[in-house]
Amino acid sequence: MNKKDMAKYQARADIIKALAHPTRLFMVDQLGEGEKCVCELTDMIKADTSTVSKHLSVLKSAGLIRDDKRGTSVYYQLKVPCLKGFFGCIENVMRNNVKEQMELLK
């Protein structure tokens, strides 16, 4: 593998790592429904603001979300709505895994 290919795969891995937490997956799902302020996400997740902000920072650094400061509030939205399709693919894998496991039990 050459350096250019390696860089591409590393960039992909970095994005996948940013998604690799249940709370961040939840946030991306919620942001897929529309923009949310930090206070809304904090209420939904039932976590303190600093924890929610750290998760949002990881997603923003990976280029998955953007923020918009309005007065004292910060609103977040998805930059890439194609994540819904990615999640649909993951859920297909989950269904296939369950199906295969059920076949083993027969």
Protein Blocks (a to p, Z undefined) as FASTA:
>chain_A
ZZklmmmmmmmmmmmmmmmcfklmmmmmmmmnoccdfklmmmmnopafklmmmmmmmmmm
nopaccddehjbccdddfblmlmmmmmmmmmmmmmmmmmmmmmmZZ
